[in-house]
């Protein structure tokens, strides 16, 4: 059984008495039709008009409705129309029903009649009646929308022109048609706060005259909160916010500058951070930040240089070297730190060299070592003015050199015929025995005699070999 048949079956139950009468009339009509069919052959070949006319009338004098046949496809189409119209009527909102309840009730009753006609197979009549219902339903919906739109537009125009009483009346009418409509409710909300909004506009005006940004801000902010569609208030609020932002920014910048001048760099940085949130790319912030960096850098460099001077004056050059090396990483352009590191390296190197000589003073007996020690003294003497301890070490090494550089006695033996000289030093002459004095070192003694081969001997003079004697005689004839 189709859905439309089910609906019809339900309608039959609701209108049982009506259907019984309709069925009785239909049966009576059928009986009459059969009787006429049986009587026609008995009558003349040309029946009169009155007989024909009487056969088309019911017992109560009304025209009979002949059952109609429809194809399955046509029947389904009519069923679909009935279902659609019924769904449209069922979907009518409560607001529409309350707007014109008589119309909705009439349409519903008419639709029930169409169902009855369908049940009697009076399909043409049902289709025609359904056309009228659909047209009436369309007209009803159109009138509903027009009534709402007209009332809402009237309310809008009245509000726009400042006629609040008329606007309130019109929007009330619109809401009577559509109580839950968002646009009508929004307009009603604006109308309801109109008087308060106007009072707040006056507060904002007074605040502007007084140059009171806070007063303007509070009034405009409340206007926007009450009526978000107040574009003028939004624009004015944005302008006031910009002015307040500029004022706050200027205050933060002034406070930051004051903190820099007071050398309170941490406070200045905090203020500049707050200011940068308002204007991230502001040139004044960048300039002041650079100034803080420069001043802090200079202060840090000055502290490092002062600390190094203290340790240098205390002759603590190892500490000077460590601090200078570390500080140069932060302040590579500081000439004071560069010079401090250079001087520290020289002082420490000289100390180490001299300490090595003083640790083993006997090595100074070697002329080459003495020469190196002397060069070390010459190099250290210049830098020793910065280090009292280094100056003392230089004196100790000089004393050690003097001790190992004092002339030592050397006794020369010969045959009084050989002519003897110390090469590069002086002449001994022809002697049997003679004592001379030579500083520690290695010397070459040369002996010569006419007719004899000359001789040269090497002699090392040192404290460890003293007293020293040398014998040189030319006794090999040529």
Secondary structure, DSSP 8 states (H G I E B T S, - for coil): --HHHHHHHHHHHHTHHHHHHHHHHHHHHHHHHHHHHHHHTTS-SS--HHHHHHHTB-TTS-B--------HHHHHHHHHHHHHHHHHHHT--HHHHHHSHHHHHHHHHHHHHHHHHHHTT-HHHHHHHHHHHHHHHHHHHHHHHHHHHHHHHHHHHHHHTT-HHHHHHHHHHHHHH-TT-HHHHHHHHHHHTHHHHHHHHHHHHHHHHTT-HHHHHHHHHHHHHH-TT-HHHHHHHHHHHHHHHHHHHHHHHHHHHHHHHTT-HHHHHHHHHHHHHH-TT-HHHHHHHHHHHHHHHHHHHHHHHHHHHHHHHTT-HHHHHHHHHHHHHH-TT-HHHHHHHHHHHHHHHHHHHHHHHHHTGGGGGSHHHHHHHHHHHHHHHHHGGG-HHHHHHHHHHHHHHHHHTS-EEEEEE--SSSEEEETTTEEEEE-SEEEEEE-SEEEEEEEEETTEEEEEEEEEE-TTT-SEEEE-----B-
